[in-house]
Amino acid sequence: MMKTDEGLNKGLATRILLGLALGGAGGVVVHALWGGSARLVWVVEKITQPAGQMWLRALIMIVVPLVFTSLTLGVAGLGDIRKVGRIGLKTVVFFLVVTACATAIGLVLVNLVQPGAGLPTETREELLGRFSGQAAKIKEAAGPVSFGVELLVNVVPRNPVAAAAQGDMLALIFFSLLFGAALGLLPAERARPLLGVLEAVGDIVVVIIGWVMKLAPYGVFALLFSVTALFGYDILRKLLWYVLTVLAGLAIHFFGVYSLLVRWLGKMNPVEFFGRIKTIVVTAFSTSSSNATLPTTMQVTERNLGVPREVAGFVLPLGATMNMHGTALFEGVTVLFIAQVFGVHLSLGTQLIVVVMSVITAVGAAGVPSGAIPLLMVVLQVVGLPPEAIALVLGVDRILDMCRTTLNVTGDVVTALYITHSEGYKLKPEV
C-alpha cells in the first residue's frame, strides 16, 4: 500500500523548513512594522490564515480513509487474533508508560525552575484580560468532557459511518480493529477481493498525500506567518521561563528518552533514526496535528525505516489518537505553572493526580491543533484551579503545540520500531 512517492523526496524537509523560517521571520517583521493595524489583520484573516487552513484541512481530509484502510489491512495482515491481542497490549502499555515518564519529566522541571513564581501580577492580569474570551470560546466549543465508564462506552460506536463523519477517532479505530480481525479470519478466497479494494483505496490515498505534500512549504509558511504577524514575540518574552521549561522538558524526552528507547528497544542508531524521519518531524512541527501528520508518518516510517506495513498500519493510527507524550508533559508543566502564578501549593499527592490525569486526558486529546486545551481545563478544575486560567498560556500555545506535536508523532514512530523488533520482524527500508 505505502509506495514510494515523489512528493516525499529528500528535498521536501528542506523546503518545509524554509517555509517555516520565512513565515516566522516575515510575520515578526510585519508585526513590528504594522502590528495591530486593520490592514494587517485583514491580510491574515482573509488571505494567509485561510490558505494555511485549507492546506491543513486537505491533510486531515484523508485521515479517515487512511486510518480505516491501514488499520484493517494491518490487523488482517497480522493474521492470528492472539498475535493481534499481544501486539495491541504491548503497544498500549508502551504508550502509557512512556507518557507517564514524559509527564514526570515535566513536573520535575517545573518544580525546579518555578516559572510561575516570578510572573508579575500586572502581566498575569494583562494575559487573563487579553485571552479570557478565547478561553471561554474553547470551553464552550468543547462541550462536556467525559471520562471513566462513559468514555469507555463511547469507544464502541452505534454507527461507524457517523463516527467517521464526526471525526470520532477512538470509535473509528475500534470498528477498524474489529473489521480487520474478522477479515483476517475469512478464508483466503473470500477475503481476497475486499483486500484488493482496501489496498487500492490505500494507494489512492498515497497519491493524494503526494499532491498535498507538494504544497507543504506554502501551507506552513501561511500558518506560521499568520500566528507571528498577529502576536509577534512580545508574548514569548513575557512568558519566557514557562516556555523554556516546556521546551526543555520536550527536548529531554525527544533527544534523551527517545534515543535510549531507539537504541535499547529498537536496536537502531538514534542519529540514523532521526535522520530518516526528518520529514515526519518537520511536518508535525508545521501542522501541530498528529492526525494531519499521519499520512506522512505512515509513508516515511514504511519507506525510510522499513517498518512492515502490518505493524505500521496497526501502531501508527492508534498512536495518532492515543499516544501523546508531548501533550501529557505540556499539561503537567502548565497545571503547576498556573498554580505557581496564583500562589497555590500542590502537594506531592496532588501532583500524582496531575500525572494520572495528564496521561488519561492525553489519551483522549484530539489530534488536531490545540486539541489538548479543553481537556487541560478539566485537569485544572480537578486540582482546584480555575479553568479560565488557561488564558495565561493561550498566547504561546501555538508554538508549544507545534513542539509537543513533534514529540507525539515521533513517539508513535518509536513505538512502531519497538514493536517491529520485539515481534522479530526485519527492517527493510527502501532508501
Secondary structure, 3 states (H helix, E strand, C coil): CCCCCHHHCCCHHHHHHHHHHHHHHHHHHHHHHHCCCHHHHHHHHHHHHHHHHHHHHHHHHCHHHHHHHHHHHHHHHHCCHHHHHHHHHHHHHHHHHHHHHHHHHHHHHHHHHCCCCCCCHHHHHHHHHHHHHHHHHHHHHHCCCCCCHHHHHHCCCCCHHHHHHCCCHHHHHHHHHHHHHHHHHCCHHHHHHHHHHHHHHHHHHHHHHHHHHHCHHHHHHHHHHHHHHHHCCHHHHHCHHHHHHHHHHHHHHHHHHHHHHHHHCCCCCHHHHHHHCHHHHHHHHHHCCHHHHHHHHHHHHHHHHCCCHHHHHHHHHHHHHHCCHHHHHHHHHHHHHHHHHCCCCCCHHHHHHHHHHHHHHHHHCCCCCCCCHHHHHHHHHHCCCCHHHHHHCHHHHHHHHHHHHHHHHHHHHHHHHHHHHHCCCCCCCCC
